[in-house]
Structures are given as structure tokens and as C-alpha cells.
Amino acid sequence: MPSTLVAGFLVKLPVIAIPLVLSLQVSLGLHRSLGAAGAVSGAWMAGVMAGAPALGWAMDRLSMRPVLAVSAVAQGAFWATADRLAYPALLCAALASGLLLVPGSTLTRMVLTVRTAPEHRQAAFALDTVTSQLSYLAGPALGAVLSTQASPATACRLLGIVLVLALGAFAVRSGQPSRSTLAPDGAGGRDRADSGERDAPAGDADEVSQAGTDGGPEAAGVRGTSFSVMGTALAGAFATGTVSSGFELSLIGLSREQGAVQWVGLLIAMCGVYAVLGGLLSGTLADTPRPAVPLLLLGLVTSPLGLADDWRVLLVAVAPAAMLAATSFAVTAAACSAAATEHTRGRVLGLYGAAVAGGNALGAPLAGLATAAGGPAGGFLAVGTAAVLVALACWVLPARTSRARPLPSQKG
């Protein structure tokens, strides 16, 4: 686990810095407008969202190693030449780079899913959330320092080197969760034992794995249950991402209204510290809560944050929201892992990564529109309310699926 988390952190660190580095390369290196810089970053993020599920499917079909090899070569080629590309070529190349980038969170979660027992996955995913928060704290800062103190070209090359080496580290390790290492039939028992994966208790991941092979109404019911669990987890991840990105913009808007812009850096840094603490605490939970629980609490504590009338009050008030966001990410990741079979793990976790990225992409515009309409307090209220509504929908869906599940006596 330590080596997996370290390798995952080394992939996440440059990936988190990519939007900022690309924006600085366009604005400082090519001397284009901020709108042009945003278009390149947006093209890259759109590529990541579209490519994550497809690359997950490819890892399910071909195993992890060849997909990572292609990804590493593509990233190396892009970042070695990004500083020499004209704007139109950079725009297209950024989209292609995003399409061929395997997110570090997806890689880490795939390996952790296989190498940890089901009862320990909540703790494992909580640690993964902690490394994600650390990368959010360090990545943009390092990218900004390299781009401004050295040059955007230097930042591009160093970012590419770290990214290629980290992807290569995952590719070289042969204990990856894939069809090539985890055989589905009789020989697979020994391979699974060698890779460190243990059988899940009845009613957990093994039940979901059997859903594709058992016939009859009971199998259909299990499949419906697994799909509902995965759907609620993906919806929860999307909503949590929406709150996370909208939260930061609302925080900036509220600080500006109060004349405390100079404290924004401290506020955002403390949010990262609170999130790390929340991730660690969520790993100690005896029972994994339903994804709707931390998401509902997150929405409830985020909505009234705009009422804080001083940055010192806000510094303390943001703690529950930041901690619950980390908890929600860990819980939804664990739920997606439990809903995936060994043959669909890449696709499911790829969809999870795309859901988080989609939520991040929606949160800032949603908070921006709400802030423009109702002031900084409106941004917090908008993203918080969205989280509450999604949580309530996620709460109802599994219950309805459970009531619709056929009884054993109906089996013909």
C-alpha cells in the first residue's frame, strides 16, 4: 500500500498542476489572452472526462500495462513539445493529452481494490483521499513557482518527466488489477491469493461479481442492486466535486466582499488541512456509511457559510464542509469499488474519475452564476442545495430498488 500511494501521489501531483501550467504557458509563453488560456485548459479537462471511461474499458480488456505504456508515451511527447507548439496546435494537442491520460486516482483505486480486503477498503480509500488533498495543496503552487520563477517551458518539461516516471512505475509493477493477472475461472483463485485480494463477505463484492453469471430473477435483482449502488456513488461523487470547486469560488467572492482578499490563500490552505484531517478520520470509521449520508451533511453545512461576517469566523466555519468533502470522496470511491466486478473495475473507476471531473467543471460556473444573482452567499447556497438534492435522490433510489427486488419464491 505505501508504494501504491506514493506512486499515485506522484501521478496526481503534476496532473493537478496541469490546468495552471497550461494557462501560464498560453498567457506568458504565447502572450495570449486569459480567455485563450482557459480554452486550452478546458480542452484538456474535456479530454480527461471523455477519456477516463474509455481507458478504464481498455484496461479491463487489455490489462493495465499496455494502456499505461501508451499513456506514458503520449504524455512524454506532449509535454516535451508543448512549449514549442503554436496556439491552434497546442489546443488540439491538449485535448489529445487529456484523452490519453490515465488519472492517478483511477490507478491508485484499482490497485487498492485488489490489494486490500473489503473491510479495509474504506481506510485505503481514505488514505488515497489524503494524498489527493496533499497534491491539491502542493501541485498548483509548484507549477506556479516553476512557471514564474524559471519559465513555463521549464514547468512543462519537469511536469512531463514526473508524470511519465510515475506512469512508468505503475506500468512496471506487475500486480495490477486486470484480467491478465486475475483469471476469471478456476486458476484465478491462486492468482487472486497471490495478488493479495481476499474474498468479500456474502452480500458484498462477490455478490456483485456473481450477478453476471447466475441466472433467474435473483440474479436480475442483484444486478439491479449493484447498478443502483454504482449510480448513487457516481452521483454522489459528481455532487461532491461540484461542491468542492464551487466552494473555492464562493470563498473568494465572500472574502472580496468583506475586504479580506489577502486572507484567501490562508483560507484555501486551511481547507486543504481540514480535508486531510477528514480523510484520516473517515478511515477510522467502523462501518462505511451510505454515500448519501456524508453528501447530505456536506450540503447542509455548506449552504449557510455565506452568513459568516468575518474571515476569522469563516476560517473555523469551513472546517466541517472540508472534512465532509474528503469523507464523501472516500465513501463514494469505496461504494464504486464494491459495485464493480473484476472484469469491469477499470470502466467503473474510470466513470468515477469522470464523474468527479464533471462535478469540478460544473461547480465553479454554478457558484459564479449564483454569486452574480444573489451575492457571495448565493454561491454557497447553490452548491450546498445541489448536494442536498442529490443526496436525497441517492437515498430514495436504493430503497426503491430493494422494494422492487424479486423474492426467492418467484424463482421459476
C-alpha positions as CSV (number, residue, x, y, z in Angstrom):
1,M,0.0,0.0,0.0
2,P,2.7,2.6,0.8
3,S,4.4,2.2,-2.6
4,T,1.0,2.4,-4.3
5,L,0.0,5.6,-2.5
6,V,3.4,7.2,-3.2
7,A,3.2,6.3,-6.9
8,G,-0.4,7.6,-7.0
9,F,0.7,10.9,-5.4
10,L,3.4,11.3,-8.0
11,V,0.8,10.9,-10.8
12,K,-1.7,13.3,-9.1
13,L,0.8,16.0,-8.3
14,P,1.6,17.0,-11.9
15,V,-2.0,16.3,-13.1
16,I,-3.4,18.8,-10.5
17,A,-0.9,21.4,-11.8
18,I,-1.6,20.9,-15.5
19,P,-4.5,23.4,-15.9
20,L,-2.4,26.1,-14.2
21,V,0.7,25.3,-16.2
22,L,-1.2,25.2,-19.5
23,S,-2.8,28.6,-18.7
24,L,0.6,30.1,-17.8
25,Q,2.2,28.7,-21.0
26,V,-0.5,30.3,-23.1
27,S,-0.7,33.6,-21.3
28,L,3.1,34.0,-20.6
29,G,4.7,31.8,-23.1
30,L,2.5,32.6,-26.1
31,H,1.3,36.0,-24.9
32,R,-2.3,35.2,-25.5
33,S,-5.4,36.3,-23.5
34,L,-6.7,34.6,-20.4
35,G,-9.7,33.5,-22.4
36,A,-7.4,31.7,-24.8
37,A,-5.6,30.2,-21.8
38,G,-8.9,29.0,-20.4
39,A,-9.8,27.4,-23.7
40,V,-6.7,25.2,-23.7
41,S,-7.2,24.2,-20.1
42,G,-10.8,23.4,-20.8
43,A,-9.9,21.3,-23.8
44,W,-7.5,19.3,-21.7
45,M,-10.2,18.8,-19.0
46,A,-12.8,17.8,-21.6
47,G,-10.3,15.2,-22.9
48,V,-9.8,13.8,-19.4
49,M,-13.5,13.5,-18.8
50,A,-14.1,11.7,-22.1
51,G,-11.0,9.6,-22.0
52,A,-11.2,8.2,-18.4
53,P,-14.1,5.7,-19.0
54,A,-12.6,4.6,-22.4
55,L,-9.1,4.0,-20.9
56,G,-10.8,2.1,-18.0
57,W,-12.5,-0.1,-20.5
58,A,-9.2,-0.7,-22.3
59,M,-7.5,-1.7,-19.0
60,D,-10.3,-4.2,-18.4
61,R,-9.8,-5.7,-21.9
62,L,-6.0,-5.5,-22.3
63,S,-4.7,-5.2,-18.8
64,M,-3.1,-2.1,-17.2
65,R,0.4,-2.3,-18.5
66,P,-0.1,-1.7,-22.3
67,V,-2.6,1.1,-21.6
68,L,-0.2,2.8,-19.2
69,A,2.7,2.4,-21.7
70,V,0.6,4.2,-24.4
71,S,-0.4,6.9,-21.9
72,A,3.2,7.5,-20.8
73,V,4.5,7.8,-24.3
74,A,1.7,10.2,-25.2
75,Q,2.3,12.4,-22.1
76,G,6.0,12.4,-22.7
77,A,5.6,13.5,-26.4
78,F,3.1,16.3,-25.4
79,W,5.0,17.8,-22.6
80,A,8.3,17.6,-24.4
81,T,6.9,19.8,-27.2
82,A,4.1,21.8,-25.5
83,D,6.3,24.9,-25.1
84,R,7.1,25.0,-28.9
85,L,3.6,24.5,-30.2
86,A,1.6,27.3,-31.8
87,Y,-1.7,28.1,-30.2
88,P,-4.0,26.1,-32.6
89,A,-1.7,23.0,-32.3
90,L,-1.5,23.4,-28.5
91,L,-5.3,23.5,-28.3
92,C,-5.6,20.2,-30.2
93,A,-2.6,18.5,-28.5
94,A,-4.0,19.4,-25.1
95,L,-7.3,17.7,-25.9
96,A,-5.4,14.6,-27.1
97,S,-3.2,14.6,-24.0
98,G,-6.3,14.6,-21.8
99,L,-7.9,11.8,-23.8
100,L,-4.8,9.6,-23.3
101,L,-4.1,10.4,-19.6
102,V,-5.0,7.7,-17.1
103,P,-5.9,9.7,-13.9
104,G,-3.7,8.9,-10.9
105,S,-6.8,8.4,-8.7
106,T,-8.2,5.7,-11.0
107,L,-4.8,3.9,-11.0
108,T,-4.5,4.0,-7.2
109,R,-8.0,2.9,-6.6
110,M,-7.8,0.0,-9.0
111,V,-4.7,-1.3,-7.2
112,L,-6.0,-0.7,-3.7
113,T,-9.3,-2.5,-4.6
114,V,-7.3,-5.7,-5.3
115,R,-4.7,-5.4,-2.6
116,T,-7.0,-4.7,0.3
117,A,-9.7,-6.8,1.9
118,P,-13.2,-5.4,1.5
119,E,-13.4,-4.5,5.2
120,H,-10.3,-2.4,4.9
121,R,-11.1,-0.6,1.6
122,Q,-12.7,2.3,3.4
123,A,-9.5,3.1,5.2
124,A,-7.5,2.6,2.0
125,F,-9.6,4.9,0.0
126,A,-9.5,7.5,2.9
127,L,-5.7,7.4,2.6
128,D,-6.0,7.9,-1.1
129,T,-8.2,10.9,-0.5
130,V,-5.5,12.3,1.8
131,T,-2.8,12.0,-0.9
132,S,-5.2,13.7,-3.3
133,Q,-5.7,16.6,-0.9
134,L,-1.9,16.9,-0.5
135,S,-1.5,17.0,-4.2
136,Y,-4.1,19.8,-4.4
137,L,-2.1,21.7,-1.9
138,A,1.3,21.3,-3.5
139,G,0.6,20.8,-7.2
140,P,-0.6,24.3,-8.3
141,A,1.9,26.0,-6.0
142,L,4.8,24.1,-7.6
143,G,3.5,24.7,-11.1
144,A,3.2,28.5,-10.4
145,V,6.7,28.8,-8.9
146,L,8.3,26.9,-11.8
147,S,6.4,28.9,-14.4
148,T,7.0,32.3,-12.9
149,Q,10.5,31.9,-11.4
150,A,12.0,29.8,-14.1
151,S,9.8,29.6,-17.2
152,P,6.6,28.0,-18.5
153,A,8.8,25.8,-20.7
154,T,10.7,24.5,-17.7
155,A,7.5,23.8,-15.9
156,C,6.1,21.8,-18.9
157,R,9.2,19.7,-19.2
158,L,9.6,18.9,-15.5
159,L,5.8,18.2,-15.2
160,G,6.2,15.8,-18.1
161,I,9.2,14.0,-16.6
162,V,7.4,13.4,-13.3
163,L,4.2,12.3,-15.0
164,V,6.0,9.8,-17.3
165,L,8.1,8.3,-14.5
166,A,5.1,7.9,-12.2
167,L,3.0,6.2,-15.0
168,G,6.0,4.0,-15.8
169,A,6.2,3.0,-12.1
170,F,2.6,1.8,-12.3
171,A,3.3,0.0,-15.6
172,V,6.4,-1.8,-14.4
173,R,4.6,-3.2,-11.3
174,S,3.0,-6.4,-12.4
175,G,0.5,-6.8,-9.6
176,Q,-2.1,-4.7,-11.3
177,P,-5.9,-5.4,-11.1
178,S,-6.6,-6.7,-14.6
179,R,-8.0,-9.6,-16.4
180,S,-4.4,-10.8,-17.3
181,T,-3.4,-11.1,-13.6
182,L,-6.8,-12.1,-12.1
183,A,-8.1,-15.0,-14.2
184,P,-11.9,-15.3,-14.0
185,D,-12.0,-19.1,-13.9
186,G,-10.5,-21.9,-11.8
187,A,-6.9,-20.8,-12.0
188,G,-7.9,-17.4,-10.9
189,G,-8.2,-18.5,-7.2
190,R,-4.4,-18.8,-6.9
191,D,-3.7,-15.6,-8.8
192,R,-6.1,-13.7,-6.6
193,A,-4.5,-15.1,-3.5
194,D,-1.0,-14.2,-4.8
195,S,-2.1,-10.6,-5.6
196,G,-3.4,-10.1,-2.1
197,E,-7.1,-10.0,-2.8
198,R,-9.4,-11.7,-0.4
199,D,-12.9,-12.9,-0.9
200,A,-15.5,-10.4,0.0
201,P,-18.1,-11.4,2.6
202,A,-21.5,-12.5,1.4
203,G,-23.6,-9.7,0.2
204,D,-20.6,-7.5,-0.8
205,A,-18.4,-7.5,-3.9
206,D,-18.6,-11.3,-4.5
207,E,-22.4,-11.0,-4.7
208,V,-22.0,-8.3,-7.4
209,S,-19.4,-10.5,-9.3
210,Q,-21.8,-13.4,-9.4
211,A,-24.6,-11.2,-10.9
212,G,-23.2,-11.7,-14.4
213,T,-23.2,-15.5,-14.2
214,D,-26.2,-16.6,-12.2
215,G,-29.5,-16.7,-13.9
216,G,-33.0,-16.2,-12.9
217,P,-34.9,-13.4,-11.1
218,E,-32.5,-13.3,-8.2
219,A,-29.6,-12.5,-10.4
220,A,-31.6,-9.7,-12.1
221,G,-32.3,-8.4,-8.6
222,V,-28.6,-8.4,-7.6
223,R,-27.7,-6.7,-10.9
224,G,-30.3,-4.0,-10.2
225,T,-28.9,-3.6,-6.7
226,S,-25.3,-3.3,-7.9
227,F,-26.3,-0.8,-10.6
228,S,-28.2,1.3,-8.1
229,V,-25.2,1.3,-5.7
230,M,-22.9,2.4,-8.5
231,G,-25.3,5.0,-9.8
232,T,-25.7,6.6,-6.3
233,A,-22.0,6.5,-5.8
234,L,-21.3,8.2,-9.1
235,A,-24.0,10.8,-8.4
236,G,-22.5,11.4,-5.0
237,A,-19.0,11.8,-6.5
238,F,-20.3,14.3,-9.1
239,A,-22.2,16.3,-6.4
240,T,-19.1,16.3,-4.1
241,G,-16.9,17.6,-6.9
242,T,-19.5,20.3,-7.7
243,V,-19.4,21.5,-4.0
244,S,-15.6,21.4,-3.9
245,S,-15.0,23.6,-6.9
246,G,-17.9,25.9,-6.3
247,F,-16.8,26.2,-2.7
248,E,-13.5,27.8,-3.6
249,L,-15.0,30.4,-5.9
250,S,-17.6,31.3,-3.3
251,L,-14.9,31.6,-0.7
252,I,-13.0,34.1,-3.0
253,G,-16.2,36.1,-3.6
254,L,-17.1,36.3,0.1
255,S,-13.5,37.3,1.0
256,R,-13.5,40.0,-1.6
257,E,-16.9,41.4,-0.4
258,Q,-15.5,41.6,3.1
259,G,-12.2,43.3,2.0
260,A,-10.2,40.3,3.2
261,V,-8.8,39.1,-0.2
262,Q,-5.3,38.9,1.4
263,W,-6.5,36.0,3.5
264,V,-7.9,33.9,0.7
265,G,-4.7,31.9,0.4
266,L,-4.8,31.0,4.1
267,L,-8.5,30.1,3.9
268,I,-7.9,27.7,1.0
269,A,-4.8,26.2,2.6
270,M,-6.7,25.5,5.8
271,C,-9.5,23.9,3.8
272,G,-6.8,21.5,2.5
273,V,-5.6,20.8,6.0
274,Y,-9.2,20.2,7.2
275,A,-9.7,17.9,4.2
276,V,-6.6,15.8,5.1
277,L,-7.9,15.5,8.7
278,G,-11.3,14.5,7.4
279,G,-9.8,11.8,5.2
280,L,-7.8,10.4,8.1
281,L,-10.9,10.4,10.4
282,S,-13.1,8.7,7.7
283,G,-10.6,5.9,7.5
284,T,-11.2,5.0,11.2
285,L,-15.0,4.6,10.8
286,A,-16.1,1.1,11.9
287,D,-18.8,0.9,9.3
288,T,-18.9,2.6,5.9
289,P,-21.9,4.9,5.6
290,R,-24.1,5.1,2.6
291,P,-22.8,7.7,0.1
292,A,-25.9,9.8,0.7
293,V,-25.0,10.4,4.4
294,P,-21.8,12.4,4.1
295,L,-23.1,14.2,1.0
296,L,-26.3,15.3,2.8
297,L,-24.3,16.6,5.7
298,L,-21.9,18.3,3.3
299,G,-24.7,20.2,1.6
300,L,-26.3,21.2,5.0
301,V,-23.1,22.6,6.4
302,T,-22.1,24.3,3.1
303,S,-25.3,26.2,2.4
304,P,-25.2,28.7,5.3
305,L,-21.4,29.5,5.0
306,G,-22.2,32.8,3.2
307,L,-23.7,34.1,6.5
308,A,-20.2,34.3,8.1
309,D,-19.5,38.1,8.5
310,D,-15.7,37.9,9.2
311,W,-12.8,35.9,7.7
312,R,-11.9,34.6,11.1
313,V,-15.3,33.1,11.6
314,L,-15.1,31.7,8.1
315,L,-11.7,30.1,8.9
316,V,-13.4,27.9,11.6
317,A,-16.7,27.5,9.8
318,V,-15.3,25.9,6.7
319,A,-13.8,23.0,8.7
320,P,-16.9,20.7,8.7
321,A,-17.5,21.2,5.0
322,A,-13.9,20.5,4.1
323,M,-13.8,17.4,6.3
324,L,-17.1,16.1,5.0
325,A,-16.0,16.6,1.3
326,A,-13.0,14.3,1.9
327,T,-15.2,11.8,3.7
328,S,-17.7,11.8,0.8
329,F,-15.0,11.2,-1.8
330,A,-13.7,8.2,0.2
331,V,-17.1,6.7,0.8
332,T,-18.2,7.1,-2.8
333,A,-15.0,5.6,-4.1
334,A,-15.4,2.6,-1.8
335,A,-19.0,2.1,-2.9
336,C,-18.0,2.2,-6.6
337,S,-15.2,-0.4,-5.9
338,A,-17.7,-2.7,-4.2
339,A,-20.1,-2.4,-7.1
340,A,-17.5,-3.3,-9.7
341,T,-16.6,-6.9,-10.8
342,E,-13.0,-7.8,-11.6
343,H,-14.0,-7.6,-15.3
344,T,-15.5,-4.1,-15.1
345,R,-13.2,-2.5,-12.4
346,G,-11.4,-0.2,-14.9
347,R,-14.6,1.0,-16.5
348,V,-16.4,1.7,-13.2
349,L,-13.4,3.6,-11.6
350,G,-12.9,5.4,-14.9
351,L,-16.5,6.5,-14.8
352,Y,-15.9,7.6,-11.2
353,G,-13.0,9.8,-12.2
354,A,-15.1,11.3,-15.0
355,A,-17.9,12.0,-12.5
356,V,-15.6,13.8,-10.2
357,A,-14.1,15.8,-13.1
358,G,-17.6,16.7,-14.3
359,G,-18.6,17.9,-10.9
360,N,-15.5,20.0,-10.7
361,A,-16.2,21.5,-14.1
362,L,-19.8,22.4,-13.1
363,G,-19.2,23.7,-9.6
364,A,-17.4,27.0,-10.5
365,P,-19.9,28.1,-13.1
366,L,-22.8,27.2,-10.9
367,A,-21.4,29.2,-8.0
368,G,-20.4,32.0,-10.3
369,L,-24.0,32.4,-11.6
370,A,-25.4,32.2,-8.1
371,T,-23.0,34.8,-6.8
372,A,-23.8,37.1,-9.7
373,A,-27.5,36.8,-8.9
374,G,-27.5,36.8,-5.1
375,G,-24.1,37.8,-3.9
376,P,-21.3,35.5,-2.4
377,A,-23.8,33.9,-0.1
378,G,-25.7,32.6,-3.1
379,G,-22.7,30.6,-4.3
380,F,-22.5,28.6,-1.1
381,L,-26.3,28.2,-1.1
382,A,-26.4,27.0,-4.7
383,V,-23.8,24.3,-4.4
384,G,-25.0,23.2,-0.9
385,T,-28.5,22.9,-2.1
386,A,-27.5,20.9,-5.1
387,A,-25.6,18.5,-2.8
388,V,-28.7,18.1,-0.6
389,L,-31.0,17.4,-3.5
390,V,-28.6,14.8,-5.0
391,A,-28.2,13.2,-1.5
392,L,-32.0,12.9,-1.1
393,A,-32.3,11.3,-4.6
394,C,-29.5,8.8,-3.8
395,W,-31.2,8.0,-0.5
396,V,-34.5,7.1,-2.2
397,L,-33.1,5.1,-5.2
398,P,-31.6,2.1,-3.3
399,A,-34.8,1.9,-1.2
400,R,-37.0,1.7,-4.3
401,T,-34.7,-0.9,-5.9
402,S,-34.8,-3.0,-2.7
403,R,-38.6,-3.0,-2.7
404,A,-38.7,-3.9,-6.4
405,R,-36.2,-6.8,-6.0
406,P,-37.9,-10.2,-6.7
407,L,-38.4,-12.7,-3.8
408,P,-36.7,-16.1,-3.9
409,S,-40.1,-17.8,-4.1
410,Q,-40.7,-16.2,-7.5
411,K,-37.8,-18.1,-9.0
412,G,-39.1,-20.4,-11.7
